[in-house]
Structure formats: C-alpha cells, structure tokens
Amino acid sequence: MVVSERLRCIFVHVQKTGGSSIEVALRQHDPSIPEKPHNARRHLGARDVRELVGHAAWDASFKFGFVRNPWDRLVSWHSMCVQAPTPNAFGRHVKDHFASFEDFVMKPDAMLARTTVPQVDYLAGPDGVPIVDFIGRYEALHQDYAEVGRRLGIDGALPHANRSAHRGYRDYFSDAMRDTVAARFARDIERFGYTF
C-alpha cells in the first residue's frame, strides 16, 4: 500500500498486478513515501487501510488499485518466487515446497493462503462492493496508470519493476487446474469479466 498526503492518494497494492512499478512511479512524485509501509505490510486490503488512516483521510484521498487475470496472476506469482535470486520468506517457502506450478495451484498450504484470496476482497468493503475510486487492469497497465496520473495531476509514465519471465499463462494449466482457479476466483471472474 501507498499512502501519500502530498499526492492525496491511497494505492491498495494487490499482489502481482504491477504494484511495484506503481509504487516506484508514485515515489518519484512523493519521495516521502516510505520504502516499507506500515509494519512492512505492502498488501493490506482497502478496509484495513481505511481503518489505519482513518475515515477522514480515506475520504479525502483518491483511492485506487489494480487487478489481473487470475490465471495469469498465479503464473507470474509462482515464476517470481522460483526465479528470485534472493527470495523473501514467502518466495523461499514456494521454492522449497512448491517447485511444481501444479502443486502451487492445486495444493496450497497455510503459507500460500494469500494466493487464494480473490482480488476483489482487497478492494471491497464488507458487502463485497469495491470501496476504491478506480480499479485499473494489469492488461491495460500503462493506459490505466496514465488515467491515475491524470486524476492526480502527475506524469502517468510507469517504469517496469519486479518482472518475471514466463510463457503465456494458458501453457501452464491442465483442465483441472484451470477449473480450480475458476472456482477459487469466481468472484473476480464475475466482477471483472476475466476468462481463461
């Protein structure tokens, strides 16, 4: 998450949706944004951020987040973990216990719980309705971040950070894996119109 008083914005960082690039871009316009957010938790949901900053600051800010095709997102997540030369604790766990992408998708353990949370839950209130002002899409990352820039009155150029190498996501899924992801992220698929 990013909270910037200078830019009067709050960025809710859903994992693997281009958020690292967005954080870098926002810091270029507000160097006071810390590298490590509150208690080093980068991926708080909108409800938690609202409680943390208070309703007045929340209401006065432009709030936004990004989402990504759930199948593509999981491929990127697993690839990042197994390719990282110096992974964090989560990445090490994936590397040590889930070298197979199939296991990563089909047999998540408690440590992988975050990989099973629908993206809409990060951006919505208790009723499941988004409480942010704008939801961009990874698939239109540069165009949608340009819209964020327009609304904030800043340059909407976006660097590329935290890239992992992988083929097109469809190459990684069996029918059973595809259907498991469809069931797990049914609310994302319905709300954002994603298809395999």
Residue frames as a rotation matrix with the C-alpha (Angstrom) as fourth column:
MET 1
0.580 0.815 0.000 0.00
0.815 -0.580 0.000 0.00
0.000 0.000 -1.000 0.00
VAL 2
-0.680 -0.676 0.285 0.97
0.660 -0.733 -0.163 3.59
0.319 0.078 0.945 -0.53
VAL 3
0.552 0.749 -0.366 -0.49
0.825 -0.555 0.107 6.49
-0.123 -0.361 -0.924 1.39
SER 4
-0.575 -0.747 0.333 0.61
0.793 -0.610 0.002 9.90
0.201 0.266 0.943 0.11
GLU 5
0.178 0.583 -0.793 -0.58
0.681 -0.655 -0.329 13.08
-0.710 -0.481 -0.513 1.75
ARG 6
-0.549 -0.478 -0.685 1.29
-0.119 -0.767 0.631 15.14
-0.827 0.428 0.364 -0.86
LEU 7
-0.975 0.170 -0.147 -0.49
-0.120 0.156 0.980 13.43
0.189 0.973 -0.131 -3.77
ARG 8
-0.372 0.863 0.342 -3.69
-0.825 -0.139 -0.548 12.93
-0.425 -0.485 0.764 -1.76
CYS 9
0.227 0.408 -0.884 -3.89
-0.766 0.636 0.096 9.31
0.602 0.655 0.457 -2.85
ILE 10
-0.011 -0.182 0.983 -4.03
-0.709 0.695 0.120 5.80
-0.705 -0.696 -0.137 -1.45
PHE 11
-0.068 -0.100 -0.993 -2.84
-0.857 0.515 0.007 2.87
0.510 0.851 -0.121 -3.54
VAL 12
0.462 0.262 0.848 -4.14
-0.651 0.749 0.123 -0.54
-0.603 -0.608 0.516 -2.46
HIS 13
-0.261 -0.751 -0.606 -1.45
-0.964 0.233 0.127 -2.94
0.047 0.618 -0.785 -3.71
VAL 14
0.803 0.467 0.371 -2.89
-0.428 0.884 -0.187 -6.27
-0.415 -0.008 0.910 -4.82
GLN 15
-0.054 -0.924 0.378 0.00
-0.232 0.380 0.895 -8.69
-0.971 -0.039 -0.235 -5.37
LYS 16
-0.620 -0.421 0.662 1.25
0.445 0.506 0.739 -9.30
-0.646 0.753 -0.126 -8.92
THR 17
0.475 0.805 0.356 -0.77
0.813 -0.246 -0.527 -6.56
-0.337 0.539 -0.772 -10.60
GLY 18
0.163 -0.509 0.845 2.06
0.649 -0.590 -0.480 -4.15
0.743 0.627 0.234 -11.47
GLY 19
0.916 0.374 -0.143 2.08
0.337 -0.527 0.780 -2.67
0.216 -0.763 -0.609 -7.98
SER 20
0.236 -0.901 -0.365 5.86
0.755 -0.066 0.652 -2.49
-0.612 -0.429 0.664 -7.57
SER 21
-0.504 -0.368 0.781 6.07
0.823 -0.480 0.305 -0.36
0.262 0.796 0.545 -10.72
ILE 22
0.402 0.743 0.535 3.25
0.437 -0.669 0.601 1.85
0.805 -0.007 -0.593 -9.45
GLU 23
0.792 -0.169 -0.586 4.99
0.553 -0.209 0.807 2.30
-0.259 -0.963 -0.072 -6.08
VAL 24
-0.286 -0.956 0.061 8.22
0.863 -0.229 0.451 3.37
-0.417 0.182 0.891 -7.84
ALA 25
-0.353 0.205 0.913 6.29
0.672 -0.623 0.400 5.84
0.651 0.755 0.083 -10.01
LEU 26
0.730 0.679 0.078 4.45
0.409 -0.526 0.746 7.36
0.547 -0.512 -0.662 -7.04
ARG 27
0.507 -0.620 -0.599 7.72
0.698 -0.113 0.708 7.75
-0.506 -0.777 0.375 -5.09
GLN 28
-0.442 -0.650 0.618 9.13
0.888 -0.414 0.199 9.77
0.126 0.637 0.760 -7.98
HIS 29
-0.086 0.523 0.848 6.42
0.242 -0.815 0.527 12.35
0.967 0.250 -0.056 -7.26
ASP 30
0.701 0.274 0.658 6.48
-0.554 -0.372 0.745 12.00
0.449 -0.887 -0.109 -3.47
PRO 31
-0.143 -0.883 -0.447 9.88
-0.223 0.469 -0.855 10.92
0.964 -0.023 -0.264 -2.08
SER 32
-0.480 -0.014 0.877 8.41
-0.869 -0.131 -0.477 10.88
0.122 -0.991 0.051 1.45
ILE 33
0.687 0.692 -0.220 6.56
-0.665 0.722 0.191 7.64
0.291 0.015 0.957 0.66
PRO 34
0.093 -0.715 0.693 8.41
-0.806 0.354 0.474 5.01
-0.584 -0.603 -0.544 2.72
GLU 35
-0.497 -0.371 -0.784 10.02
-0.765 0.614 0.195 2.02
0.409 0.697 -0.589 1.03
LYS 36
-0.779 0.284 -0.558 8.47
0.437 0.886 -0.158 -0.20
0.450 -0.367 -0.814 3.69
PRO 37
-0.157 0.804 0.573 4.90
-0.313 -0.591 0.744 0.72
0.937 -0.063 0.344 4.57
HIS 38
0.180 0.336 0.925 3.19
-0.954 -0.170 0.248 0.35
0.240 -0.927 0.290 7.95
ASN 39
0.292 -0.149 0.945 4.71
-0.589 0.751 0.300 -2.66
-0.754 -0.644 0.132 9.73
ALA 40
-0.710 -0.665 -0.231 6.22
-0.547 0.315 0.776 -3.67
-0.443 0.677 -0.587 6.36
ARG 41
-0.262 0.702 0.662 2.79
0.498 0.686 -0.530 -4.83
-0.826 0.191 -0.530 5.16
ARG 42
-0.908 -0.202 -0.366 2.57
-0.189 -0.583 0.790 -3.90
-0.373 0.787 0.491 1.49
HIS 43
-0.809 0.546 -0.219 -0.65
-0.011 0.357 0.934 -5.73
0.588 0.758 -0.283 0.71
LEU 44
-0.781 0.607 -0.149 -3.28
0.161 -0.034 -0.986 -4.56
-0.604 -0.794 -0.071 3.17
GLY 45
-0.349 0.762 0.546 -6.83
0.919 0.163 0.359 -4.61
0.184 0.627 -0.757 1.88
ALA 46
-0.433 0.221 0.874 -8.79
0.164 -0.934 0.318 -1.40
0.886 0.281 0.368 1.41
ARG 47
0.676 0.735 -0.047 -10.85
0.155 -0.080 0.985 -1.93
0.720 -0.673 -0.168 4.57
ASP 48
0.470 -0.585 -0.662 -7.68
0.878 0.227 0.422 -2.32
-0.097 -0.779 0.619 6.67
VAL 49
-0.592 -0.685 0.425 -6.06
0.737 -0.673 -0.058 0.72
0.326 0.279 0.903 5.05
ARG 50
0.004 0.691 0.723 -9.19
0.089 -0.720 0.688 2.78
0.996 0.061 -0.064 5.72
GLU 51
0.870 0.295 -0.395 -9.07
0.378 0.116 0.919 1.83
0.317 -0.948 -0.010 9.40
LEU 52
0.092 -0.946 -0.312 -5.35
0.991 0.056 0.123 2.56
-0.099 -0.321 0.942 9.56
VAL 53
-0.741 -0.436 0.511 -5.50
0.549 -0.831 0.088 6.04
0.386 0.346 0.855 8.03
GLY 54
-0.609 0.620 -0.495 -8.93
0.262 -0.431 -0.863 6.98
-0.748 -0.656 0.100 9.41
HIS 55
0.105 0.790 0.604 -12.12
0.900 0.184 -0.396 7.74
-0.424 0.585 -0.691 7.57
ALA 56
0.709 0.158 -0.687 -11.38
0.003 -0.975 -0.222 11.46
-0.705 0.155 -0.692 7.11
ALA 57
-0.266 -0.886 -0.379 -8.05
-0.572 -0.171 0.802 10.83
-0.776 0.430 -0.462 5.33
TRP 58
-0.606 0.121 0.786 -9.61
0.497 0.829 0.256 7.97
-0.621 0.546 -0.562 3.37
ASP 59
0.411 0.895 0.174 -12.50
0.744 -0.219 -0.631 10.13
-0.526 0.389 -0.756 2.18
ALA 60
0.644 -0.204 -0.737 -10.16
-0.280 -0.960 0.020 13.00
-0.712 0.193 -0.675 1.22
SER 61
-0.414 -0.910 0.001 -7.91
-0.433 0.198 0.879 10.76
-0.800 0.364 -0.476 -0.92
PHE 62
0.352 0.352 -0.867 -8.14
-0.921 0.295 -0.254 9.31
0.166 0.888 0.428 -4.41
LYS 63
-0.038 -0.283 0.958 -8.13
-0.565 0.797 0.213 5.56
-0.824 -0.534 -0.190 -3.76
PHE 64
0.509 0.196 -0.838 -7.13
-0.848 0.280 -0.449 3.06
0.146 0.940 0.309 -6.43
GLY 65
-0.034 -0.524 0.851 -5.92
-0.379 0.795 0.474 -0.47
-0.925 -0.306 -0.226 -7.07
PHE 66
-0.200 -0.086 -0.976 -5.23
-0.971 0.152 0.186 -2.82
0.132 0.985 -0.114 -9.96
VAL 67
0.399 0.351 0.847 -6.39
-0.415 0.893 -0.175 -6.35
-0.818 -0.282 0.501 -10.78
ARG 68
-0.497 -0.625 -0.602 -5.15
-0.855 0.231 0.465 -9.05
-0.151 0.746 -0.649 -13.14
ASN 69
0.347 0.535 -0.770 -6.47
-0.665 0.720 0.200 -12.14
0.661 0.443 0.606 -14.91
PRO 70
0.617 -0.066 0.784 -6.36
-0.731 0.321 0.602 -14.75
-0.291 -0.945 0.150 -12.10
TRP 71
0.910 -0.315 0.270 -4.72
0.373 0.906 -0.198 -17.47
-0.182 0.281 0.942 -14.22
ASP 72
0.460 -0.754 0.469 -2.02
0.281 -0.378 -0.882 -15.12
0.842 0.538 0.038 -15.46
ARG 73
0.464 -0.229 0.856 -1.52
-0.739 -0.633 0.231 -13.72
0.489 -0.739 -0.463 -11.96
LEU 74
0.835 -0.130 0.534 -0.79
-0.306 0.698 0.647 -17.15
-0.457 -0.704 0.543 -10.47
VAL 75
0.728 -0.626 0.279 1.72
0.648 0.498 -0.576 -17.99
0.222 0.600 0.768 -13.20
SER 76
0.324 -0.601 0.730 3.50
-0.087 -0.788 -0.610 -14.70
0.942 0.134 -0.308 -12.55
TRP 77
0.636 -0.019 0.771 3.44
-0.758 -0.200 0.621 -15.22
0.142 -0.980 -0.142 -8.79
HIS 78
0.884 -0.303 0.356 4.94
0.156 0.910 0.385 -18.71
-0.440 -0.285 0.852 -8.95
SER 79
0.591 -0.684 0.427 7.53
0.615 0.040 -0.788 -17.63
0.522 0.728 0.444 -11.55
MET 80
0.451 -0.407 0.794 8.63
-0.475 -0.863 -0.173 -14.70
0.756 -0.299 -0.583 -9.38
CYS 81
0.742 -0.105 0.662 9.13
-0.626 0.245 0.740 -16.97
-0.240 -0.964 0.116 -6.38
VAL 82
0.782 -0.431 0.451 11.11
0.398 0.901 0.172 -19.70
-0.480 0.045 0.876 -8.13
GLN 83
0.524 -0.590 0.614 13.23
0.655 -0.182 -0.734 -17.26
0.545 0.787 0.290 -10.18
ALA 84
0.885 -0.152 0.439 14.16
-0.319 -0.886 0.337 -14.78
0.338 -0.439 -0.833 -7.45
PRO 85
0.068 -0.941 -0.330 17.91
0.051 0.334 -0.941 -14.95
0.996 0.047 0.071 -6.71
THR 86
-0.947 -0.308 -0.092 17.31
0.113 -0.053 -0.992 -13.80
0.300 -0.950 0.085 -3.11
PRO 87
-0.151 0.988 0.027 13.68
0.225 0.008 0.974 -14.61
0.963 0.154 -0.223 -2.33
ASN 88
-0.333 0.181 0.926 11.89
-0.860 -0.461 -0.219 -13.40
0.387 -0.869 0.309 0.79
ALA 89
-0.715 0.038 0.698 10.43
-0.467 0.717 -0.517 -15.92
-0.520 -0.696 -0.495 3.28
PHE 90
0.383 0.919 0.095 7.35
-0.442 0.272 -0.855 -16.47
-0.811 0.285 0.510 1.13
GLY 91
0.542 -0.239 -0.806 9.44
-0.817 0.074 -0.571 -17.00
0.196 0.968 -0.155 -2.00
ARG 92
-0.604 -0.794 0.071 11.75
-0.778 0.569 -0.266 -19.40
0.171 -0.216 -0.961 -0.18
HIS 93
-0.338 0.568 0.750 8.75
-0.392 0.640 -0.661 -21.41
-0.856 -0.517 0.006 1.00
VAL 94
0.724 0.610 -0.321 7.40
-0.518 0.174 -0.838 -21.64
-0.455 0.773 0.442 -2.55
LYS 95
0.194 -0.750 -0.632 10.82
-0.893 0.131 -0.430 -22.53
0.406 0.648 -0.645 -3.91
ASP 96
-0.728 -0.564 0.389 11.37
-0.685 0.625 -0.375 -25.21
-0.032 -0.540 -0.841 -1.26
HIS 97
-0.610 0.558 0.563 7.89
-0.046 0.684 -0.728 -26.75
-0.791 -0.470 -0.391 -1.24
PHE 98
0.472 0.874 0.119 6.12
0.181 0.036 -0.983 -25.82
-0.863 0.485 -0.141 -4.50
ALA 99
-0.595 -0.754 -0.277 8.65
-0.195 -0.199 0.960 -26.09
-0.780 0.626 -0.029 -7.32
SER 100
-0.733 0.442 0.516 5.80
0.680 0.463 0.569 -27.59
0.012 0.768 -0.640 -9.36
PHE 101
-0.873 0.475 0.112 3.32
-0.445 -0.869 0.214 -24.98
0.199 0.137 0.970 -10.58
GLU 102
-0.161 0.845 -0.511 0.61
-0.065 0.507 0.859 -27.63
0.985 0.172 -0.027 -10.40
ASP 103
-0.214 0.040 -0.976 1.21
0.900 0.397 -0.181 -28.12
0.380 -0.917 -0.121 -6.66
PHE 104
-0.967 -0.183 -0.177 1.27
0.234 -0.914 -0.332 -24.33
-0.101 -0.362 0.927 -6.17
VAL 105
-0.608 0.793 -0.018 -2.20
-0.625 -0.465 0.627 -24.12
0.489 0.392 0.779 -7.69
MET 106
0.074 0.748 -0.659 -3.77
-0.224 0.657 0.720 -27.35
0.972 0.095 0.216 -6.50
LYS 107
0.373 0.002 -0.928 -2.30
0.730 0.617 0.294 -27.89
0.573 -0.787 0.229 -3.01
PRO 108
-0.066 -0.437 0.897 -1.77
-0.212 -0.872 -0.440 -24.51
0.975 -0.220 -0.035 -1.34
ASP 109
-0.199 -0.056 -0.978 -0.85
0.878 0.433 -0.204 -24.69
0.435 -0.900 -0.037 2.34
ALA 110
0.576 0.478 -0.664 -1.39
0.770 -0.589 0.244 -22.10
-0.275 -0.651 -0.707 5.07
MET 111
-0.282 -0.776 -0.564 1.67
0.403 -0.629 0.665 -20.11
-0.871 -0.040 0.490 3.95
LEU 112
-0.933 -0.061 0.355 0.13
0.360 -0.201 0.911 -19.81
0.016 0.978 0.210 0.47
ALA 113
-0.161 0.957 -0.240 -3.26
0.837 0.003 -0.548 -18.61
-0.523 -0.289 -0.802 1.78
ARG 114
-0.134 0.087 -0.987 -2.72
-0.148 -0.987 -0.067 -15.18
-0.980 0.137 0.145 0.24
THR 115
-0.922 -0.245 -0.300 -2.62
-0.326 0.072 0.943 -16.80
-0.209 0.967 -0.146 -3.22
THR 116
-0.695 0.718 0.043 -6.22
0.696 0.657 0.289 -17.96
0.179 0.231 -0.956 -2.74
VAL 117
-0.278 0.588 -0.760 -7.81
0.465 -0.610 -0.642 -14.62
-0.841 -0.532 -0.104 -1.78
PRO 118
0.313 0.444 0.840 -9.99
0.949 -0.182 -0.258 -13.08
0.039 0.877 -0.478 -4.51
GLN 119
-0.689 -0.653 0.314 -8.62
0.667 -0.741 -0.078 -9.74
0.284 0.155 0.946 -5.66
VAL 120
-0.025 0.765 0.644 -11.98
0.127 -0.636 0.761 -8.06
0.992 0.100 -0.081 -5.17
ASP 121
0.650 0.257 -0.715 -11.61
0.694 0.184 0.696 -8.75
0.311 -0.949 -0.058 -1.42
TYR 122
-0.370 -0.860 -0.352 -8.58
0.918 -0.398 0.006 -6.43
-0.145 -0.321 0.936 -1.34
LEU 123
-0.923 -0.049 0.383 -10.58
0.219 -0.883 0.415 -3.60
0.318 0.467 0.825 -2.88
ALA 124
-0.150 0.985 0.084 -14.06
0.123 -0.066 0.990 -4.05
0.981 0.159 -0.112 -1.38
GLY 125
-0.392 0.198 0.899 -15.94
-0.878 -0.372 -0.301 -3.30
0.275 -0.907 0.319 1.79
PRO 126
-0.731 0.082 0.678 -17.67
-0.385 0.771 -0.507 -5.96
-0.564 -0.631 -0.532 3.91
ASP 127
0.318 0.943 0.099 -20.55
-0.339 0.210 -0.917 -6.17
-0.886 0.258 0.386 1.42
GLY 128
0.019 -0.409 0.912 -18.18
0.679 0.675 0.289 -7.15
-0.734 0.613 0.291 -1.42
VAL 129
0.840 0.290 0.458 -18.62
0.534 -0.590 -0.606 -3.85
0.095 0.753 -0.651 -3.25
PRO 130
-0.133 -0.972 0.192 -15.38
0.889 -0.203 -0.411 -2.01
0.438 0.116 0.891 -4.13
ILE 131
0.727 0.324 -0.606 -14.65
0.615 -0.700 0.363 0.99
-0.306 -0.636 -0.708 -1.92
VAL 132
-0.427 -0.866 -0.260 -11.85
0.508 -0.467 0.724 2.43
-0.748 0.177 0.639 -4.05
ASP 133
0.188 0.499 -0.846 -12.42
-0.322 -0.782 -0.533 5.15
-0.928 0.373 0.014 -6.64
PHE 134
0.445 -0.141 -0.884 -10.67
-0.893 0.003 -0.450 3.46
0.066 0.990 -0.125 -9.54
ILE 135
0.366 -0.350 0.862 -9.72
-0.084 0.910 0.405 -0.12
-0.927 -0.221 0.304 -10.43
GLY 136
0.164 -0.426 -0.890 -7.18
-0.973 -0.218 -0.075 -0.44
-0.162 0.878 -0.450 -13.19
ARG 137
0.951 0.152 0.269 -6.26
-0.097 0.974 -0.205 -3.62
-0.293 0.169 0.941 -15.02
TYR 138
0.059 -0.978 0.201 -2.83
-0.060 0.198 0.978 -5.13
-0.996 -0.069 -0.047 -15.42
GLU 139
0.020 0.019 1.000 -3.79
0.873 0.488 -0.027 -5.93
-0.488 0.873 -0.007 -19.01
ALA 140
0.524 0.134 0.841 -4.04
0.587 -0.772 -0.243 -2.17
0.617 0.621 -0.483 -19.66
LEU 141
0.279 -0.426 -0.861 -1.43
0.936 -0.079 0.342 -1.18
-0.214 -0.901 0.376 -17.07
HIS 142
-0.742 -0.670 -0.023 0.18
0.647 -0.725 0.238 1.79
-0.176 0.162 0.971 -18.83
GLN 143
-0.494 0.649 0.579 -3.09
0.224 -0.549 0.805 3.20
0.840 0.528 0.125 -20.12
ASP 144
0.534 0.771 -0.346 -4.87
0.522 0.021 0.853 2.81
0.665 -0.636 -0.391 -16.76
TYR 145
0.043 -0.568 -0.822 -1.93
0.939 -0.257 0.227 4.22
-0.340 -0.782 0.522 -14.80
ALA 146
-0.829 -0.260 0.495 -1.96
0.461 -0.818 0.343 7.20
0.316 0.513 0.798 -17.17
GLU 147
0.116 0.946 0.302 -5.56
0.249 -0.322 0.913 7.73
0.962 -0.031 -0.273 -16.03
VAL 148
0.524 -0.042 -0.851 -4.37
0.851 0.048 0.522 7.61
0.019 -0.998 0.061 -12.40
GLY 149
-0.543 -0.824 -0.162 -1.74
0.810 -0.565 0.157 10.21
-0.221 -0.046 0.974 -13.28
ARG 150
-0.539 0.429 0.725 -4.35
0.298 -0.708 0.640 12.40
0.788 0.561 0.254 -14.92
ARG 151
0.534 0.831 -0.156 -6.55
0.408 -0.092 0.908 12.26
0.741 -0.548 -0.388 -11.83
LEU 152
0.485 -0.434 -0.759 -3.61
0.824 -0.064 0.563 13.03
-0.293 -0.899 0.327 -9.54
GLY 153
0.988 -0.116 -0.099 -2.20
-0.144 -0.924 -0.354 15.74
-0.050 0.364 -0.930 -11.79
ILE 154
0.163 -0.973 0.166 1.13
-0.466 0.073 0.882 13.95
-0.870 -0.221 -0.441 -12.28
ASP 155
-0.265 -0.370 -0.891 3.03
-0.955 0.231 0.188 12.36
0.136 0.900 -0.414 -15.15
GLY 156
0.629 0.645 0.434 1.50
-0.690 0.721 -0.071 8.96
-0.358 -0.255 0.898 -15.82
ALA 157
0.189 -0.639 -0.745 4.70
-0.682 0.461 -0.568 7.30
0.706 0.616 -0.349 -17.08
LEU 158
0.816 0.197 0.544 5.32
-0.537 0.608 0.585 3.92
-0.215 -0.769 0.601 -15.49
PRO 159
-0.300 -0.933 -0.200 8.65
-0.950 0.312 -0.027 2.07
0.088 0.182 -0.979 -15.07
HIS 160
0.602 0.450 -0.659 8.70
-0.381 0.888 0.258 -1.74
0.702 0.096 0.706 -15.07
ALA 161
-0.342 -0.667 0.662 9.78
-0.920 0.093 -0.381 -3.29
0.193 -0.739 -0.645 -11.77
ASN 162
-0.359 0.156 0.920 9.69
-0.600 0.717 -0.355 -6.85
-0.715 -0.680 -0.164 -10.41
ARG 163
0.333 0.444 -0.832 9.36
-0.937 0.253 -0.240 -8.63
0.104 0.860 0.500 -13.77
SER 164
-0.135 -0.355 0.925 9.45
-0.341 0.893 0.293 -12.43
-0.930 -0.276 -0.242 -14.00
ALA 165
-0.572 -0.157 -0.805 9.97
-0.820 0.101 0.563 -14.50
-0.007 0.982 -0.186 -17.14
HIS 166
-0.468 0.438 0.768 7.32
0.052 0.881 -0.471 -16.97
-0.882 -0.180 -0.435 -18.25
ARG 167
-0.929 0.224 0.294 5.36
0.333 0.162 0.929 -18.10
0.160 0.961 -0.225 -21.30
GLY 168
-0.440 0.866 0.237 1.73
-0.598 -0.479 0.642 -17.27
0.670 0.140 0.729 -21.94
TYR 169
-0.504 0.173 0.846 -0.32
-0.825 0.195 -0.531 -18.38
-0.257 -0.965 0.045 -18.94
ARG 170
0.558 0.814 -0.161 -2.53
-0.826 0.526 -0.201 -20.83
-0.079 0.245 0.966 -20.86
ASP 171
0.133 -0.607 -0.783 0.52
-0.512 0.635 -0.579 -23.07
0.849 0.478 -0.226 -21.42
TYR 172
-0.744 -0.580 0.332 0.72
-0.529 0.208 -0.823 -23.88
0.408 -0.788 -0.461 -17.70
PHE 173
-0.364 0.716 0.596 -2.77
-0.823 0.053 -0.566 -25.21
-0.437 -0.696 0.570 -17.00
SER 174
-0.951 0.310 0.004 -4.39
0.291 0.890 0.351 -28.60
0.105 0.335 -0.936 -17.25
ASP 175
-0.243 0.942 0.230 -8.19
0.060 -0.222 0.973 -28.63
0.968 0.250 -0.003 -17.43
ALA 176
0.360 0.378 -0.853 -8.37
0.815 0.317 0.484 -29.48
0.454 -0.870 -0.194 -13.71
MET 177
-0.515 -0.625 -0.586 -6.03
0.813 -0.574 -0.103 -26.63
-0.272 -0.529 0.804 -12.78
ARG 178
-0.859 0.248 0.448 -7.95
0.081 -0.798 0.598 -24.20
0.506 0.550 0.665 -14.97
ASP 179
0.092 0.991 -0.100 -11.23
0.219 0.078 0.973 -25.20
0.971 -0.111 -0.210 -13.32
THR 180
0.096 -0.142 -0.985 -9.76
0.989 0.125 0.078 -24.97
0.112 -0.982 0.153 -9.80
VAL 181
-0.866 -0.448 -0.222 -8.67
0.464 -0.885 -0.022 -21.38
-0.187 -0.122 0.975 -10.44
ALA 182
-0.606 0.715 0.348 -12.06
-0.016 -0.449 0.893 -20.57
0.795 0.536 0.284 -12.00
ALA 183
0.339 0.755 -0.562 -13.83
0.586 0.298 0.754 -21.80
0.736 -0.585 -0.341 -8.86
ARG 184
-0.131 -0.496 -0.858 -11.41
0.983 -0.175 -0.049 -20.15
-0.126 -0.850 0.511 -6.44
PHE 185
-0.834 -0.275 -0.479 -11.59
0.236 -0.961 0.141 -16.77
-0.500 0.004 0.866 -8.15
ALA 186
-0.325 0.799 0.506 -15.20
0.940 0.216 0.263 -16.92
0.100 0.562 -0.821 -9.35
ARG 187
0.535 0.566 -0.628 -16.00
0.663 -0.741 -0.102 -13.52
-0.523 -0.361 -0.772 -7.81
ASP 188
-0.282 -0.701 -0.655 -13.04
-0.086 -0.661 0.745 -11.87
-0.955 0.266 0.127 -9.59
ILE 189
-0.878 -0.057 0.476 -14.04
0.429 0.351 0.832 -13.51
-0.215 0.935 -0.284 -12.85
GLU 190
0.050 0.983 0.177 -17.64
0.999 -0.052 0.005 -12.37
0.014 0.177 -0.984 -12.49
ARG 191
0.529 0.203 -0.824 -16.90
0.440 -0.896 0.062 -8.81
-0.725 -0.395 -0.563 -11.33
PHE 192
-0.041 -0.689 -0.724 -14.04
-0.377 -0.660 0.650 -8.06
-0.925 0.299 -0.233 -13.73
GLY 193
0.771 0.515 -0.373 -15.12
-0.517 0.165 -0.840 -10.23
-0.372 0.841 0.393 -16.69
TYR 194
-0.281 -0.949 -0.146 -12.00
-0.895 0.204 0.396 -12.34
-0.346 0.242 -0.906 -16.92
THR 195
0.899 0.432 -0.073 -11.90
-0.427 0.826 -0.367 -15.53
-0.098 0.361 0.927 -19.00
PHE 196
0.349 -0.787 0.509 -9.30
0.185 0.591 0.786 -18.21
-0.919 -0.180 0.352 -19.43
